[in-house]
Amino acid sequence: MPYYVYILQSLKDHKYYIGSTSNVDKRVQFHNAGLQRSTRHRIPFKLVCQEELPDKTAALKREKQMP
C-alpha cells in the first residue's frame, strides 16, 4: 500500500509542516479543519509537495530526512 510524505505551507505564517499519510487529500482537509492540535493555530494550509513511497516505514524514514 503506497504511503506519502507531504509538505504543507501555512498561508498565515508561511512556515512549513512535514507529515506522512496514506491519503494526502484527506489529511490536508484534516489540517485545514483545525483538527490537528499542533497546526490548528496556523491554518489555512496549502499543499506544496508530496512524494509517494512504497509503505509506511519508508515514508516515516523519508519524513525524518527532510529538514
C-alpha positions, 0 to 999 in steps of 0.5 A: 500500500503506497504511503506519502510524505507531504509538505504543507505551507501555512498561508498565515505564517508561511512556515512549513509542516512535514507529515506522512499519510496514506491519503494526502487529500484527506489529511490536508482537509484534516489540517485545514479543519483545525483538527490537528492540535499542533497546526490548528493555530496556523491554518489555512494550509496549502499543499506544496509537495508530496512524494509517494513511497512504497509503505509506511516505514519508508515514508516515516524514514523519508519524513525524518530526512527532510529538514 
